[in-house]
Amino acid sequence: MGTTRQMDRARVRTAGRGVLVFQLLALATVAAVAAVTVDDARWDVPRLLVLATLTIVSAFWSIEIGSQRVKVSGSGLGLMLGVVLLGGSPAALLGAVMILVSWLQTREQAHSLRNNLLVYSGLMLAGGLWFRAAVHVLHSGPHRLDYYLLAFGTFVVLEALNFVTVVGYQCFLDRSSLLVQAREVFLPVLSAELFSVALTAGTLFVTIEIGTIGLALCGIVLVIFQFLIGELLTSKRRSEALQRIAKTDELTGLANRERFRIRLSDRVVAAKADEATFGVMLIDLDRFKEVNDTLGHHYGDQLLRELGPRLVECVGPGGLVARLGGDEFGVLPPPSASDPEAIEQLAHRLVARAQEPIVVEEMTLQVGASVGIAHFPTDGDDANTLLRRADIAMYSAKDGHHGVKVYEPETDHHSVRRLSVISDFRRALERDELVVHYQPIVDVRGAEVRGAEGLVRWEHPELGLLPPAAFIAPVEQTGLIGPLTRHVLERSIAQCSQWRANGQDLSVAVNLSVRNLLDPNLPVQISNLLDSYHLPADRLQLEITESMIMSDPERALQIVGRLSDLGVRLSVDDFGTGYSSLANLKRLPIDELKIDRSFVSPMMQDESDLIIVRSTINLGHDLGLKVIAEGVEDELTLKRLATLGCDLAQGYHLSRPLAPDAFTDWIADNVTAAAA
């Protein structure tokens, strides 16, 4: 057998003119010596043809093994037999023919081809001349033990020289260490090489005893054996690849959920045996959905690919980072970080690394992270319990904006209730447990009520009145957001129609989700509701966000255009918090900009927020839009908005969201106060 290696690293040194001159001179020398000694060889044509066939066929069916791309074939056996049975010149010819035929497969560079021609023809020539001389000096012969010992030794030396010259040349080009390559390339196949040498010696004995027929039979057996081994190794590699795929996250290259669960179970078993402790973490990214919805999944995927190595580097050797799905990661800290304090410190470092900006296609993205921690054995003594409780802690960290949270038993009941809320939501739709409260929208200058925003609430029979934050996000993931939006639209349109019947010319605003905006049936449903309750279309205002626009701009524009054709008014909610461009806003038939509360509430204390609010008001007016500020918490902010020219406002300073009857009473009180 022979070995070759396909180097993957970029070559530092190129094969220049000096290498070319040396190779050509050396090849000329080999050719000259072969020509001079041609009469000393045994030119047995049948054996030469059998050996040539064996060498060439084996070279074509070489087997690639190991991670270092080592190729093993039976061609070396044919060459070695040529050295002993035929002599130097025929063996050199066999070596040259094998390299030239192999080149038809590899199409390697010219300098590598010349080097391989030199190595294989030169070594075979030298080996044949040496063996013939040694046999002559020792007066040995084919039927003596020392003849086979000499042949065995010659084979071993030729194998070693073959490795040194072929791999050594590559090391010369790469400026790498031959010793390192010997350890990485040759040692893994050393036992196979020694076996091949012994097999060659055995084939030599059979050939001498039986003749060319024996050589042909051995060659056929060897080729079939090599083919079967190749198929077995190929099957093994495929099996290993499938196993890697089954335990590896395709997007990030990290471990996947299954591999993480297995490692966690193994850690539990080891910790029980050693009476040790350890921690497990679950990480969920904050604001990742905004990236996906706004810029598309390509940016989200690239962000995850960049984030994975950061987390691995932060955890360090001995630990495990896995992507469990979506934007959720699992972390098993290394054994060196087993005490609670060290685990919490690592969790805070992970949060910090996750928050570092990531550049994707010249756009800087930044997300946050929430980490939940569960400790073995205090928080659970099996993998499933630990994962569930780390998940509870992670949601607790996310809900409370804590960054890092350790599992606390009192939060477990809340998590169970959360699951109950999700499972009960369909029943809530059927039993009419969902109600709409209304938050007034007033004119900034005169405080006159112009309309209201309809905000859904859930009157849960056990948990009481639940705000949208308690159920909207899970509902969006279950596919029930469509029925929920239709319910809120119908309630709001019906209520607005009732206000108008009572002599109050108000409008009503309803929030849409990204799934609603991509629903082609939405315009028809809204048109039917408006007709059913005899509400003019311009009395309904639909609020959409920048991220919704960017999730699928073309499709969203079609739906928005159809809604605008109905006469419905459109508002961009949470303006300034997304990634949209003015070019996209300009394409939309919108009527109003709504400045996000994150800019309005702190604007009297933060000059930069005040500048953003003022600029947005001016931008909106320049575009012919009305501007509404949400999150007005005090009288001073309301007055400042009036001086800035803002049109409308809403917030707790004016009123919290109210049930329909309470809203009617609030309007009456507001009108009375204005009259007084």
C-alpha positions as CSV (number, residue, x, y, z in Angstrom):
1,M,0.0,0.0,0.0
2,G,1.0,3.6,-0.5
3,T,-0.1,6.8,1.1
4,T,-0.6,10.3,-0.2
5,R,-2.1,13.4,1.5
6,Q,-4.1,16.2,-0.1
7,M,-3.1,19.3,1.8
8,D,-5.9,21.8,2.5
9,R,-3.8,24.6,3.9
10,A,-2.8,27.5,1.7
11,R,0.8,27.1,0.4
12,V,3.3,29.6,1.7
13,R,6.1,28.7,-0.7
14,T,5.7,28.2,-4.4
15,A,7.6,25.7,-6.6
16,G,9.9,28.1,-8.4
17,R,12.5,27.8,-11.1
18,G,15.0,26.2,-8.8
19,V,12.6,23.3,-8.0
20,L,11.8,22.9,-11.7
21,V,15.5,22.6,-12.6
22,F,16.2,20.1,-9.8
23,Q,13.2,18.0,-10.7
24,L,14.1,17.9,-14.4
25,L,17.7,17.0,-13.6
26,A,16.7,14.3,-11.2
27,L,14.2,12.8,-13.6
28,A,16.8,12.8,-16.3
29,T,19.2,11.0,-14.0
30,V,16.6,8.4,-13.2
31,A,15.9,7.8,-16.9
32,A,19.6,7.6,-17.6
33,V,20.3,5.0,-14.8
34,A,17.2,3.0,-15.9
35,A,18.5,3.0,-19.5
36,V,22.0,1.9,-18.5
37,T,20.7,-0.9,-16.2
38,V,17.9,-2.1,-18.5
39,D,19.7,-5.3,-19.5
40,D,20.2,-6.2,-15.8
41,A,16.4,-6.5,-15.2
42,R,14.1,-9.4,-15.9
43,W,11.6,-8.3,-18.5
44,D,8.9,-10.9,-17.9
45,V,6.1,-9.5,-20.0
46,P,3.2,-11.5,-18.5
47,R,4.2,-10.6,-15.0
48,L,4.8,-7.0,-16.0
49,L,1.3,-6.8,-17.5
50,V,-0.3,-8.4,-14.4
51,L,1.6,-6.1,-12.1
52,A,0.7,-3.1,-14.2
53,T,-3.0,-4.0,-14.2
54,L,-2.9,-4.5,-10.4
55,T,-1.1,-1.2,-9.8
56,I,-3.3,0.9,-12.0
57,V,-6.7,-0.6,-10.9
58,S,-5.7,-0.3,-7.2
59,A,-4.7,3.3,-7.8
60,F,-8.1,4.1,-9.2
61,W,-9.8,2.4,-6.3
62,S,-7.7,4.0,-3.6
63,I,-9.4,4.3,-0.2
64,E,-9.6,7.7,1.7
65,I,-9.5,7.2,5.4
66,G,-9.3,9.4,8.5
67,S,-9.7,13.1,9.0
68,Q,-6.4,13.8,7.4
69,R,-7.6,12.7,3.9
70,V,-5.0,9.8,3.8
71,K,-5.4,7.6,0.7
72,V,-4.5,3.9,0.9
73,S,-4.4,1.6,-2.1
74,G,-2.9,-1.7,-3.2
75,S,-0.8,-0.1,-5.9
76,G,2.3,-0.2,-3.6
77,L,2.0,-3.9,-3.5
78,G,2.3,-4.1,-7.3
79,L,5.3,-1.8,-7.3
80,M,7.1,-3.7,-4.5
81,L,6.6,-7.0,-6.3
82,G,8.0,-5.4,-9.4
83,V,11.1,-4.4,-7.5
84,V,11.8,-8.0,-6.4
85,L,10.5,-10.0,-9.4
86,L,11.5,-7.8,-12.3
87,G,14.2,-5.4,-11.2
88,G,14.9,-1.7,-11.2
89,S,14.0,-0.5,-14.7
90,P,10.6,-2.4,-15.0
91,A,9.7,-1.3,-11.5
92,A,10.5,2.3,-12.3
93,L,8.4,2.0,-15.5
94,L,5.5,0.7,-13.4
95,G,5.9,3.6,-11.0
96,A,5.9,6.2,-13.8
97,V,2.8,4.6,-15.5
98,M,0.9,4.5,-12.2
99,I,1.6,8.2,-11.5
100,L,0.6,9.3,-15.1
101,V,-2.6,7.3,-15.0
102,S,-3.5,8.6,-11.5
103,W,-2.9,12.1,-12.8
104,L,-6.0,11.6,-15.1
105,Q,-8.0,11.5,-11.9
106,T,-6.3,14.1,-9.7
107,R,-5.2,16.7,-12.4
108,E,-2.6,17.9,-9.9
109,Q,-0.3,20.8,-10.6
110,A,2.7,20.2,-12.8
111,H,5.3,20.5,-10.0
112,S,3.5,17.9,-7.9
113,L,3.2,15.6,-10.9
114,R,7.0,15.9,-11.6
115,N,7.7,15.2,-7.9
116,N,5.6,12.1,-7.8
117,L,7.1,10.8,-11.0
118,L,10.6,11.4,-9.5
119,V,9.7,9.7,-6.2
120,Y,8.0,6.6,-7.5
121,S,10.2,5.9,-10.5
122,G,13.4,6.8,-8.6
123,L,12.5,4.8,-5.5
124,M,11.5,1.7,-7.5
125,L,14.6,1.9,-9.6
126,A,16.9,2.3,-6.6
127,G,15.0,-0.5,-4.8
128,G,15.3,-2.9,-7.7
129,L,19.0,-2.2,-8.1
130,W,19.6,-2.5,-4.3
131,F,17.7,-5.8,-4.0
132,R,19.5,-7.4,-7.0
133,A,22.9,-6.4,-5.6
134,A,22.0,-7.6,-2.1
135,V,20.9,-11.0,-3.3
136,H,24.0,-11.3,-5.3
137,V,26.3,-10.4,-2.4
138,L,24.5,-12.7,0.0
139,H,24.3,-15.5,-2.5
140,S,20.6,-15.8,-1.7
141,G,17.8,-17.2,-3.7
142,P,14.0,-17.4,-4.0
143,H,13.8,-20.6,-1.9
144,R,15.8,-19.3,1.1
145,L,14.5,-17.6,4.2
146,D,17.0,-14.7,4.0
147,Y,15.6,-13.9,0.5
148,Y,12.2,-13.2,2.0
149,L,13.7,-11.3,5.0
150,L,15.6,-9.2,2.6
151,A,12.5,-8.5,0.5
152,F,10.6,-7.6,3.7
153,G,13.2,-5.2,4.8
154,T,13.4,-3.6,1.3
155,F,9.6,-3.1,1.3
156,V,9.7,-1.4,4.8
157,V,12.5,1.0,3.7
158,L,10.8,1.8,0.4
159,E,7.5,2.6,2.3
160,A,9.3,4.9,4.7
161,L,11.2,6.7,1.9
162,N,8.0,7.0,0.0
163,F,6.4,8.9,2.9
164,V,9.4,11.1,3.6
165,T,9.8,12.2,-0.1
166,V,6.1,12.7,-0.9
167,V,5.0,14.3,2.4
168,G,8.3,16.0,2.9
169,Y,7.9,17.8,-0.4
170,Q,4.5,19.1,0.7
171,C,6.0,20.2,4.0
172,F,8.7,22.1,2.1
173,L,6.0,24.0,0.2
174,D,3.8,24.6,3.3
175,R,6.8,25.3,5.6
176,S,5.3,22.8,8.0
177,S,7.0,20.2,10.2
178,L,7.6,16.7,8.8
179,L,7.5,15.3,12.3
180,V,4.1,16.7,12.9
181,Q,2.8,15.3,9.6
182,A,4.3,11.9,10.4
183,R,2.3,11.9,13.6
184,E,-0.9,13.1,12.0
185,V,-0.7,11.2,8.7
186,F,1.6,8.2,8.9
187,L,1.0,6.9,12.5
188,P,-2.8,6.4,12.0
189,V,-2.1,4.0,9.1
190,L,1.2,2.5,10.4
191,S,-0.4,-0.9,11.3
192,A,-2.1,-1.1,7.9
193,E,1.2,-0.3,6.2
194,L,3.0,-3.1,8.1
195,F,0.2,-5.5,7.2
196,S,0.6,-4.5,3.5
197,V,4.3,-5.2,3.7
198,A,3.7,-8.6,5.2
199,L,1.0,-9.3,2.5
200,T,3.4,-8.3,-0.2
201,A,6.0,-10.8,1.1
202,G,3.3,-13.5,1.2
203,T,2.3,-12.7,-2.4
204,L,5.9,-12.9,-3.4
205,F,6.1,-16.4,-2.0
206,V,3.0,-17.5,-3.8
207,T,4.2,-16.0,-7.0
208,I,7.6,-17.8,-6.8
209,E,6.0,-21.1,-5.9
210,I,3.1,-21.1,-8.3
211,G,4.1,-18.6,-11.0
212,T,2.4,-15.8,-12.8
213,I,-1.0,-17.5,-12.3
214,G,-0.6,-17.2,-8.6
215,L,0.4,-13.6,-8.9
216,A,-2.8,-12.9,-11.0
217,L,-5.0,-14.7,-8.4
218,C,-3.5,-12.8,-5.6
219,G,-3.9,-9.6,-7.5
220,I,-7.6,-10.3,-8.2
221,V,-8.2,-11.2,-4.5
222,L,-6.4,-8.0,-3.4
223,V,-8.4,-5.7,-5.8
224,I,-11.7,-7.3,-4.6
225,F,-10.6,-7.0,-1.0
226,Q,-9.7,-3.4,-1.5
227,F,-13.0,-2.6,-3.2
228,L,-15.0,-4.2,-0.3
229,I,-12.9,-2.4,2.3
230,G,-13.6,0.9,0.4
231,E,-17.3,0.2,0.4
232,L,-17.3,-0.6,4.1
233,L,-15.3,2.6,4.9
234,T,-17.6,4.7,2.7
235,S,-20.6,3.2,4.5
236,K,-18.9,3.9,7.9
237,R,-18.2,7.5,6.9
238,R,-21.8,8.0,5.8
239,S,-23.0,6.6,9.1
240,E,-20.7,8.9,11.0
241,A,-21.8,11.9,8.9
242,L,-25.5,11.0,9.7
243,Q,-24.7,10.8,13.4
244,R,-22.9,14.1,13.3
245,I,-25.9,15.7,11.5
246,A,-28.3,14.1,14.0
247,K,-26.4,15.7,16.8
248,T,-25.4,19.0,15.2
249,D,-27.3,22.2,14.5
250,E,-27.1,22.7,10.8
251,L,-27.2,26.5,10.9
252,T,-24.5,27.2,13.6
253,G,-22.5,24.0,13.8
254,L,-23.2,23.8,17.5
255,A,-24.5,20.8,19.3
256,N,-28.3,20.4,18.9
257,R,-31.0,19.7,21.4
258,E,-30.6,15.9,21.3
259,R,-26.8,16.1,21.9
260,F,-27.3,18.6,24.6
261,R,-29.8,16.4,26.4
262,I,-27.5,13.4,26.2
263,R,-24.6,15.4,27.6
264,L,-26.7,16.7,30.3
265,S,-28.0,13.2,31.2
266,D,-24.4,12.0,31.3
267,R,-23.4,14.9,33.6
268,V,-26.3,14.0,35.9
269,V,-25.1,10.4,36.2
270,A,-21.5,11.5,36.8
271,A,-22.5,14.0,39.4
272,K,-24.6,11.5,41.3
273,A,-21.7,9.1,41.4
274,D,-19.3,11.8,42.6
275,E,-21.8,13.6,44.8
276,A,-20.9,16.8,42.8
277,T,-22.9,19.8,41.8
278,F,-23.2,21.7,38.5
279,G,-25.5,24.2,36.7
280,V,-27.3,24.3,33.4
281,M,-28.3,27.5,31.6
282,L,-30.8,28.3,29.0
283,I,-30.3,31.5,26.9
284,D,-33.0,33.3,24.9
285,L,-32.2,36.3,22.8
286,D,-34.0,39.6,23.3
287,R,-35.2,41.6,20.2
288,F,-34.1,38.8,17.9
289,K,-37.7,38.6,16.4
290,E,-37.4,42.2,15.5
291,V,-34.3,41.4,13.3
292,N,-36.1,38.6,11.6
293,D,-39.3,40.5,11.1
294,T,-37.6,43.7,10.0
295,L,-34.6,42.6,7.9
296,G,-35.6,39.0,7.0
297,H,-34.4,35.6,8.1
298,H,-31.1,35.9,6.2
299,Y,-29.9,38.5,8.7
300,G,-31.2,36.5,11.7
301,D,-29.5,33.4,10.5
302,Q,-26.2,35.2,10.0
303,L,-26.5,36.8,13.4
304,L,-26.9,33.3,15.0
305,R,-23.9,32.0,13.1
306,E,-21.8,34.9,14.4
307,L,-23.1,34.5,17.9
308,G,-22.4,30.8,18.3
309,P,-18.6,31.0,18.4
310,R,-18.8,33.9,20.8
311,L,-20.7,31.9,23.3
312,V,-18.4,28.9,22.8
313,E,-15.3,31.0,23.4
314,C,-16.9,32.6,26.5
315,V,-17.8,29.2,28.0
316,G,-14.4,27.8,27.3
317,P,-13.0,24.2,27.1
318,G,-14.8,21.5,28.9
319,G,-18.2,23.2,28.5
320,L,-20.9,22.7,25.9
321,V,-23.0,25.3,24.0
322,A,-26.0,24.0,22.0
323,R,-28.6,25.6,19.9
324,L,-31.9,24.2,21.1
325,G,-34.0,25.9,18.4
326,G,-34.9,29.3,17.1
327,D,-32.9,31.8,19.2
328,E,-32.6,29.6,22.3
329,F,-29.3,28.2,23.4
330,G,-28.3,25.7,26.1
331,V,-25.1,25.9,28.1
332,L,-23.4,23.3,30.2
333,P,-20.6,25.1,32.1
334,P,-17.2,23.4,32.3
335,P,-16.5,21.4,35.5
336,S,-14.2,24.2,36.7
337,A,-17.3,26.5,37.0
338,S,-19.5,24.3,39.2
339,D,-20.2,26.5,42.2
340,P,-23.2,28.9,42.0
341,E,-21.2,32.1,42.1
342,A,-18.9,31.0,39.2
343,I,-22.0,29.9,37.2
344,E,-23.7,33.3,37.7
345,Q,-20.5,35.1,36.7
346,L,-20.3,33.1,33.5
347,A,-24.0,33.8,32.8
348,H,-23.4,37.6,33.1
349,R,-20.4,37.2,30.8
350,L,-22.6,35.4,28.3
351,V,-25.1,38.2,28.4
352,A,-22.4,40.7,27.8
353,R,-21.0,38.8,24.8
354,A,-24.5,38.4,23.3
355,Q,-25.1,42.2,23.6
356,E,-21.9,43.1,21.6
357,P,-22.8,44.4,18.2
358,I,-22.6,42.1,15.2
359,V,-22.0,43.4,11.7
360,V,-24.0,41.6,9.0
361,E,-23.5,42.9,5.4
362,E,-22.3,46.3,6.7
363,M,-25.3,46.6,9.0
364,T,-24.7,46.6,12.7
365,L,-27.1,44.5,14.7
366,Q,-27.5,44.3,18.4
367,V,-29.6,42.0,20.5
368,G,-29.9,41.2,24.2
369,A,-30.1,37.9,26.1
370,S,-31.9,36.5,29.1
371,V,-30.4,33.6,31.0
372,G,-32.1,31.1,33.3
373,I,-30.0,28.9,35.6
374,A,-30.9,25.6,37.3
375,H,-28.6,23.8,39.7
376,F,-28.1,20.1,40.2
377,P,-29.3,18.6,42.6
378,T,-31.1,21.4,44.4
379,D,-33.3,22.3,41.4
380,G,-33.7,18.9,39.9
381,D,-31.9,15.5,39.8
382,D,-32.7,14.6,36.2
383,A,-32.1,16.2,32.8
384,N,-35.8,17.0,32.0
385,T,-36.5,18.7,35.4
386,L,-33.3,20.7,35.2
387,L,-34.2,21.9,31.6
388,R,-37.7,22.8,32.6
389,R,-36.7,24.8,35.6
390,A,-33.9,26.6,33.7
391,D,-36.6,27.5,31.2
392,I,-38.8,28.8,34.0
393,A,-35.9,30.9,35.3
394,M,-35.1,32.2,31.8
395,Y,-38.7,33.4,31.2
396,S,-38.6,35.0,34.7
397,A,-35.4,36.8,33.6
398,K,-37.0,37.9,30.4
399,D,-40.3,39.1,31.9
400,G,-38.5,41.0,34.6
401,H,-35.7,42.3,32.4
402,H,-33.2,40.9,34.9
403,G,-30.7,39.5,32.3
404,V,-29.8,36.5,34.6
405,K,-32.1,34.7,36.9
406,V,-31.6,31.6,39.0
407,Y,-34.6,29.2,39.4
408,E,-36.8,30.0,42.3
409,P,-39.6,27.5,43.4
410,E,-42.1,30.3,43.8
411,T,-41.9,31.1,40.0
412,D,-42.7,27.5,39.0
413,H,-46.4,28.0,39.7
414,H,-46.4,31.0,37.5
415,S,-44.9,29.0,34.6
416,V,-47.5,26.3,35.0
417,R,-50.2,29.1,34.9
418,R,-48.5,30.5,31.8
419,L,-48.9,27.2,30.0
420,S,-52.5,27.0,31.2
421,V,-53.2,30.4,29.8
422,I,-52.0,29.3,26.3
423,S,-53.9,26.1,26.3
424,D,-57.1,27.9,27.5
425,F,-57.0,30.6,24.9
426,R,-59.1,28.8,22.3
427,R,-61.7,28.2,24.9
428,A,-61.6,31.9,25.8
429,L,-62.5,32.8,22.2
430,E,-65.4,30.4,22.2
431,R,-66.7,31.7,25.6
432,D,-66.3,35.4,24.8
433,E,-63.8,36.0,27.6
434,L,-61.9,38.5,25.6
435,V,-62.9,42.1,26.1
436,V,-61.7,45.4,24.6
437,H,-60.8,48.4,26.7
438,Y,-60.3,51.8,25.2
439,Q,-57.6,54.4,25.8
440,P,-58.6,58.0,24.8
441,I,-56.7,59.8,22.1
442,V,-56.9,63.6,22.6
443,D,-56.1,66.7,20.7
444,V,-52.9,68.1,22.3
445,R,-53.9,71.8,22.3
446,G,-57.6,71.6,23.4
447,A,-57.6,68.2,25.1
448,E,-60.6,67.3,23.0
449,V,-61.3,63.6,22.6
450,R,-60.8,62.6,19.0
451,G,-60.9,58.8,19.4
452,A,-59.6,55.8,21.2
453,E,-57.3,52.8,20.8
454,G,-58.9,49.5,21.3
455,L,-56.8,47.2,23.5
456,V,-57.7,43.6,24.2
457,R,-57.9,42.1,27.7
458,W,-58.7,38.6,28.8
459,E,-61.1,38.1,31.6
460,H,-59.7,34.8,32.8
461,P,-62.1,32.9,35.1
462,E,-59.3,32.0,37.5
463,L,-56.5,34.5,36.9
464,G,-58.6,37.7,36.6
465,L,-58.1,40.4,34.0
466,L,-54.9,39.7,32.0
467,P,-53.1,42.4,29.9
468,P,-52.0,41.7,26.3
469,A,-48.4,41.1,27.4
470,A,-49.6,37.9,29.2
471,F,-50.8,36.1,26.1
472,I,-50.3,38.0,22.8
473,A,-46.7,36.7,22.1
474,P,-47.7,33.0,22.6
475,V,-50.9,33.5,20.7
476,E,-49.0,34.8,17.7
477,Q,-47.0,31.6,17.6
478,T,-50.1,29.3,17.8
479,G,-51.8,30.6,14.7
480,L,-54.8,32.1,16.8
481,I,-53.8,35.7,16.2
482,G,-56.2,35.8,13.2
483,P,-59.3,35.0,15.2
484,L,-58.2,37.2,18.0
485,T,-57.7,40.2,15.6
486,R,-61.1,39.6,14.0
487,H,-62.7,39.6,17.5
488,V,-61.0,42.9,18.5
489,L,-61.9,44.5,15.2
490,E,-65.5,43.5,15.5
491,R,-65.8,44.7,19.1
492,S,-64.0,48.0,18.3
493,I,-66.0,48.7,15.1
494,A,-69.3,47.9,16.9
495,Q,-68.4,50.2,19.8
496,C,-67.3,53.1,17.5
497,S,-70.6,52.7,15.7
498,Q,-72.4,52.9,19.0
499,W,-70.5,56.1,19.9
500,R,-71.5,57.7,16.7
501,A,-75.1,56.7,17.3
502,N,-74.9,58.5,20.6
503,G,-73.7,61.7,18.9
504,Q,-70.0,61.3,19.6
505,D,-68.0,61.6,16.4
506,L,-65.0,59.4,17.4
507,S,-62.6,57.1,15.6
508,V,-61.2,53.8,16.9
509,A,-57.7,52.4,16.4
510,V,-56.8,48.7,16.3
511,N,-53.3,47.2,16.3
512,L,-52.5,44.6,13.7
513,S,-49.8,41.9,13.9
514,V,-47.4,40.9,11.2
515,R,-49.5,37.8,10.5
516,N,-52.6,39.9,10.0
517,L,-50.8,42.2,7.5
518,L,-49.9,39.2,5.4
519,D,-53.4,37.7,5.4
520,P,-55.0,38.4,1.9
521,N,-58.5,37.9,3.4
522,L,-58.0,40.8,5.9
523,P,-59.3,43.6,3.6
524,V,-62.5,41.6,2.8
525,Q,-63.1,40.8,6.5
526,I,-62.8,44.5,7.5
527,S,-65.0,45.7,4.7
528,N,-67.7,43.2,5.7
529,L,-67.5,44.4,9.4
530,L,-67.7,48.1,8.4
531,D,-70.8,47.4,6.3
532,S,-72.4,45.3,9.0
533,Y,-72.1,48.0,11.7
534,H,-72.6,51.0,9.2
535,L,-69.3,52.6,10.2
536,P,-67.6,54.9,7.8
537,A,-64.2,53.5,6.8
538,D,-62.3,56.6,7.8
539,R,-63.5,56.2,11.4
540,L,-61.3,53.0,11.6
541,Q,-57.6,53.4,12.0
542,L,-55.3,50.4,11.7
543,E,-51.9,50.6,13.4
544,I,-49.0,48.8,11.9
545,T,-45.3,48.7,12.9
546,E,-42.2,49.3,11.0
547,S,-41.0,45.7,11.5
548,M,-44.3,44.5,10.0
549,I,-43.6,46.6,6.9
550,M,-40.1,45.2,6.5
551,S,-41.0,41.5,7.1
552,D,-42.3,41.1,3.5
553,P,-42.5,44.6,1.9
554,E,-44.0,43.7,-1.4
555,R,-46.8,41.5,0.1
556,A,-47.4,44.0,2.9
557,L,-47.7,46.9,0.4
558,Q,-50.4,45.0,-1.5
559,I,-52.5,44.4,1.7
560,V,-52.0,48.0,2.9
561,G,-52.9,49.3,-0.5
562,R,-56.2,47.3,-0.5
563,L,-57.0,48.6,3.0
564,S,-56.3,52.2,2.0
565,D,-58.6,51.7,-1.0
566,L,-61.4,50.9,1.5
567,G,-60.9,54.3,3.0
568,V,-59.4,53.0,6.2
569,R,-56.9,55.2,7.9
570,L,-53.4,53.8,8.5
571,S,-50.9,54.6,11.2
572,V,-47.3,53.6,11.7
573,D,-47.1,52.6,15.4
574,D,-43.9,52.6,17.5
575,F,-42.2,54.9,14.9
576,G,-38.4,55.1,15.4
577,T,-37.9,51.7,17.0
578,G,-37.5,49.6,13.8
579,Y,-35.1,49.4,10.9
580,S,-37.3,50.7,8.1
581,S,-36.2,53.4,5.7
582,L,-37.9,56.6,4.6
583,A,-38.0,55.1,1.1
584,N,-40.3,52.3,2.4
585,L,-42.5,54.7,4.4
586,K,-42.9,57.0,1.4
587,R,-44.4,54.1,-0.5
588,L,-47.1,53.4,2.1
589,P,-50.5,55.2,2.0
590,I,-50.3,56.1,5.7
591,D,-52.1,58.9,7.5
592,E,-50.4,59.1,10.8
593,L,-47.1,58.5,12.6
594,K,-47.2,57.4,16.2
595,I,-44.1,58.2,18.3
596,D,-43.1,55.4,20.5
597,R,-43.4,55.8,24.3
598,S,-39.7,55.0,24.7
599,F,-38.9,58.5,23.3
600,V,-41.9,60.4,24.6
601,S,-41.8,59.4,28.3
602,P,-38.2,60.4,29.0
603,M,-38.1,63.4,26.7
604,M,-38.2,66.0,29.4
605,Q,-35.2,64.5,31.1
606,D,-33.2,63.4,28.1
607,E,-32.3,66.0,25.4
608,S,-31.6,63.3,22.8
609,D,-35.1,61.9,23.2
610,L,-36.6,65.4,22.9
611,I,-34.6,66.0,19.7
612,I,-36.0,62.7,18.3
613,V,-39.6,63.6,19.2
614,R,-39.2,67.1,17.7
615,S,-37.6,65.8,14.5
616,T,-40.3,63.1,14.1
617,I,-43.1,65.7,14.5
618,N,-41.5,67.9,11.8
619,L,-40.9,64.9,9.5
620,G,-44.5,63.8,9.9
621,H,-45.9,67.2,9.1
622,D,-43.5,67.6,6.1
623,L,-45.0,64.3,4.8
624,G,-48.5,65.6,5.3
625,L,-49.2,63.2,8.2
626,K,-50.7,63.7,11.6
627,V,-48.4,62.8,14.5
628,I,-49.6,61.2,17.8
629,A,-47.4,60.8,20.9
630,E,-48.0,57.8,23.1
631,G,-46.7,57.3,26.6
632,V,-47.7,60.8,27.9
633,E,-47.2,60.5,31.7
634,D,-47.5,64.1,33.0
635,E,-48.8,67.5,32.2
636,L,-45.4,69.0,31.5
637,T,-44.8,66.5,28.7
638,L,-48.3,67.2,27.3
639,K,-47.6,71.0,27.2
640,R,-44.2,70.5,25.6
641,L,-45.7,68.4,22.9
642,A,-48.2,71.2,22.2
643,T,-45.4,73.7,21.8
644,L,-43.6,71.2,19.4
645,G,-46.7,71.1,17.2
646,C,-47.7,67.5,18.0
647,D,-51.3,66.8,16.9
648,L,-52.6,64.0,19.2
649,A,-51.6,62.3,22.4
650,Q,-52.5,59.3,24.6
651,G,-51.1,58.0,27.9
652,Y,-51.7,57.4,31.5
653,H,-51.7,61.1,32.3
654,L,-54.8,61.4,30.2
655,S,-56.4,58.0,31.1
656,R,-55.7,54.4,31.4
657,P,-57.5,52.0,29.1
658,L,-61.1,51.8,30.2
659,A,-64.0,49.4,29.8
660,P,-66.7,50.7,27.3
661,D,-69.0,52.0,30.0
662,A,-66.2,53.6,32.0
663,F,-64.9,55.2,28.7
664,T,-68.3,56.7,28.1
665,D,-68.4,58.1,31.6
666,W,-64.8,59.5,31.1
667,I,-65.9,61.3,28.0
668,A,-68.8,62.8,29.8
669,D,-66.6,64.0,32.6
670,N,-64.1,65.4,30.2
671,V,-66.7,67.3,28.3
672,T,-68.1,68.7,31.5
673,A,-64.6,69.8,32.7
674,A,-63.9,71.4,29.4
675,A,-67.2,73.4,29.5
676,A,-66.5,74.5,33.1
